Amino acid sequence: MTHRTTFALDEATALRLKRLAARWGVSQAEVVRRAVARSEQAEASLKTDRMSLLKAYHAKGGMNPERADQWIREIEEDRKHWRSSS
């Protein structure tokens, strides 16, 4: 390994980490490596899914300009109310 690091975990997370390491028959460091890799893959997959959905939406014609203008006005009004209530 080329990097050593130290971090603090709450008791419940530390226990889960130890249980996973025992269940998988690997070190705690390996559990962390796998978790980081899976999280990164999941995020990349989610981004790809969002882009695919957006591309499909646009391929079907997307939102007409009148509805888009109305939606923008609704968002602006919501933001005004949100800002004035905080």
Buried (B, 14 or more C-beta within 10 A) or exposed (E): EEEEEEEEEEEEEEEEBEEBBEEEEEEBEEBBEEEEEEEEEEEEEEEEEEEEEEEEEEEEEEEEEEEEEEEEEEEEEEEEEEEEEE
